[in-house]
């Protein structure tokens, strides 16, 4: 929602936004949100509790796998970019590198969003299926 503000015209917008606003502290609080851990535990718990139901297991396992890809991609690809752009406001890089890094961040963020939507749809599908205990 704020991407257009800081990514509008890099490198000037990156430097101005990240050195002149309290955004970095706010985004750190967002990513250190304890509800992420609760959600991850619930997702794994759903997989464990429904392991014996093949139709549910398939959709929940798919959701867990995609979520794992999102988390690993965020840690190993997005966070290093965050460090350069957000923490250091692009400092030390030339304008071409900052523009390229901003573009890569935006693409990675859109891909993460699409994957999160797919996780949601997988879980929605799992919730719409019978649990296998009907008629037992």
MODELLER restraints for C-alpha pairs under 7 A, 6 or more apart:
rsr = mdl.restraints
at = mdl.atoms
rsr.add(forms.Gaussian(group=physical.xy_distance, feature=features.Distance(at['CA:6:A'], at['CA:13:A']), mean=5.12, stdev=0.5))
rsr.add(forms.Gaussian(group=physical.xy_distance, feature=features.Distance(at['CA:6:A'], at['CA:14:A']), mean=5.17, stdev=0.5))
rsr.add(forms.Gaussian(group=physical.xy_distance, feature=features.Distance(at['CA:6:A'], at['CA:17:A']), mean=5.63, stdev=0.5))
rsr.add(forms.Gaussian(group=physical.xy_distance, feature=features.Distance(at['CA:7:A'], at['CA:13:A']), mean=6.19, stdev=0.5))
rsr.add(forms.Gaussian(group=physical.xy_distance, feature=features.Distance(at['CA:7:A'], at['CA:14:A']), mean=6.35, stdev=0.5))
rsr.add(forms.Gaussian(group=physical.xy_distance, feature=features.Distance(at['CA:7:A'], at['CA:102:A']), mean=6.52, stdev=0.5))
rsr.add(forms.Gaussian(group=physical.xy_distance, feature=features.Distance(at['CA:10:A'], at['CA:98:A']), mean=6.57, stdev=0.5))
rsr.add(forms.Gaussian(group=physical.xy_distance, feature=features.Distance(at['CA:10:A'], at['CA:99:A']), mean=5.40, stdev=0.5))
rsr.add(forms.Gaussian(group=physical.xy_distance, feature=features.Distance(at['CA:11:A'], at['CA:95:A']), mean=5.47, stdev=0.5))
rsr.add(forms.Gaussian(group=physical.xy_distance, feature=features.Distance(at['CA:11:A'], at['CA:98:A']), mean=5.68, stdev=0.5))
rsr.add(forms.Gaussian(group=physical.xy_distance, feature=features.Distance(at['CA:11:A'], at['CA:99:A']), mean=6.15, stdev=0.5))
rsr.add(forms.Gaussian(group=physical.xy_distance, feature=features.Distance(at['CA:14:A'], at['CA:85:A']), mean=6.77, stdev=0.5))
rsr.add(forms.Gaussian(group=physical.xy_distance, feature=features.Distance(at['CA:14:A'], at['CA:89:A']), mean=5.90, stdev=0.5))
rsr.add(forms.Gaussian(group=physical.xy_distance, feature=features.Distance(at['CA:14:A'], at['CA:90:A']), mean=6.77, stdev=0.5))
rsr.add(forms.Gaussian(group=physical.xy_distance, feature=features.Distance(at['CA:15:A'], at['CA:89:A']), mean=4.80, stdev=0.5))
rsr.add(forms.Gaussian(group=physical.xy_distance, feature=features.Distance(at['CA:15:A'], at['CA:90:A']), mean=6.40, stdev=0.5))
rsr.add(forms.Gaussian(group=physical.xy_distance, feature=features.Distance(at['CA:18:A'], at['CA:24:A']), mean=6.94, stdev=0.5))
rsr.add(forms.Gaussian(group=physical.xy_distance, feature=features.Distance(at['CA:18:A'], at['CA:86:A']), mean=5.68, stdev=0.5))
rsr.add(forms.Gaussian(group=physical.xy_distance, feature=features.Distance(at['CA:18:A'], at['CA:89:A']), mean=5.24, stdev=0.5))
rsr.add(forms.Gaussian(group=physical.xy_distance, feature=features.Distance(at['CA:19:A'], at['CA:89:A']), mean=6.08, stdev=0.5))
rsr.add(forms.Gaussian(group=physical.xy_distance, feature=features.Distance(at['CA:24:A'], at['CA:86:A']), mean=6.47, stdev=0.5))
rsr.add(forms.Gaussian(group=physical.xy_distance, feature=features.Distance(at['CA:24:A'], at['CA:87:A']), mean=6.96, stdev=0.5))
rsr.add(forms.Gaussian(group=physical.xy_distance, feature=features.Distance(at['CA:43:A'], at['CA:64:A']), mean=6.83, stdev=0.5))
rsr.add(forms.Gaussian(group=physical.xy_distance, feature=features.Distance(at['CA:47:A'], at['CA:57:A']), mean=6.25, stdev=0.5))
rsr.add(forms.Gaussian(group=physical.xy_distance, feature=features.Distance(at['CA:47:A'], at['CA:60:A']), mean=5.77, stdev=0.5))
rsr.add(forms.Gaussian(group=physical.xy_distance, feature=features.Distance(at['CA:47:A'], at['CA:61:A']), mean=6.43, stdev=0.5))
rsr.add(forms.Gaussian(group=physical.xy_distance, feature=features.Distance(at['CA:50:A'], at['CA:56:A']), mean=6.37, stdev=0.5))
rsr.add(forms.Gaussian(group=physical.xy_distance, feature=features.Distance(at['CA:50:A'], at['CA:57:A']), mean=5.83, stdev=0.5))
rsr.add(forms.Gaussian(group=physical.xy_distance, feature=features.Distance(at['CA:51:A'], at['CA:57:A']), mean=5.27, stdev=0.5))
rsr.add(forms.Gaussian(group=physical.xy_distance, feature=features.Distance(at['CA:53:A'], at['CA:131:A']), mean=6.78, stdev=0.5))
rsr.add(forms.Gaussian(group=physical.xy_distance, feature=features.Distance(at['CA:53:A'], at['CA:132:A']), mean=6.15, stdev=0.5))
rsr.add(forms.Gaussian(group=physical.xy_distance, feature=features.Distance(at['CA:56:A'], at['CA:126:A']), mean=5.28, stdev=0.5))
rsr.add(forms.Gaussian(group=physical.xy_distance, feature=features.Distance(at['CA:59:A'], at['CA:122:A']), mean=5.39, stdev=0.5))
rsr.add(forms.Gaussian(group=physical.xy_distance, feature=features.Distance(at['CA:59:A'], at['CA:123:A']), mean=6.57, stdev=0.5))
rsr.add(forms.Gaussian(group=physical.xy_distance, feature=features.Distance(at['CA:59:A'], at['CA:126:A']), mean=5.61, stdev=0.5))
rsr.add(forms.Gaussian(group=physical.xy_distance, feature=features.Distance(at['CA:60:A'], at['CA:122:A']), mean=6.70, stdev=0.5))
rsr.add(forms.Gaussian(group=physical.xy_distance, feature=features.Distance(at['CA:60:A'], at['CA:123:A']), mean=6.14, stdev=0.5))
rsr.add(forms.Gaussian(group=physical.xy_distance, feature=features.Distance(at['CA:60:A'], at['CA:126:A']), mean=6.59, stdev=0.5))
rsr.add(forms.Gaussian(group=physical.xy_distance, feature=features.Distance(at['CA:63:A'], at['CA:119:A']), mean=4.64, stdev=0.5))
rsr.add(forms.Gaussian(group=physical.xy_distance, feature=features.Distance(at['CA:63:A'], at['CA:122:A']), mean=5.74, stdev=0.5))
rsr.add(forms.Gaussian(group=physical.xy_distance, feature=features.Distance(at['CA:63:A'], at['CA:123:A']), mean=6.58, stdev=0.5))
rsr.add(forms.Gaussian(group=physical.xy_distance, feature=features.Distance(at['CA:66:A'], at['CA:115:A']), mean=6.66, stdev=0.5))
rsr.add(forms.Gaussian(group=physical.xy_distance, feature=features.Distance(at['CA:66:A'], at['CA:119:A']), mean=6.49, stdev=0.5))
rsr.add(forms.Gaussian(group=physical.xy_distance, feature=features.Distance(at['CA:67:A'], at['CA:119:A']), mean=6.64, stdev=0.5))
rsr.add(forms.Gaussian(group=physical.xy_distance, feature=features.Distance(at['CA:70:A'], at['CA:112:A']), mean=5.97, stdev=0.5))
rsr.add(forms.Gaussian(group=physical.xy_distance, feature=features.Distance(at['CA:78:A'], at['CA:105:A']), mean=6.53, stdev=0.5))
rsr.add(forms.Gaussian(group=physical.xy_distance, feature=features.Distance(at['CA:81:A'], at['CA:101:A']), mean=6.84, stdev=0.5))
rsr.add(forms.Gaussian(group=physical.xy_distance, feature=features.Distance(at['CA:81:A'], at['CA:105:A']), mean=6.83, stdev=0.5))
rsr.add(forms.Gaussian(group=physical.xy_distance, feature=features.Distance(at['CA:84:A'], at['CA:90:A']), mean=5.29, stdev=0.5))
rsr.add(forms.Gaussian(group=physical.xy_distance, feature=features.Distance(at['CA:90:A'], at['CA:98:A']), mean=6.13, stdev=0.5))
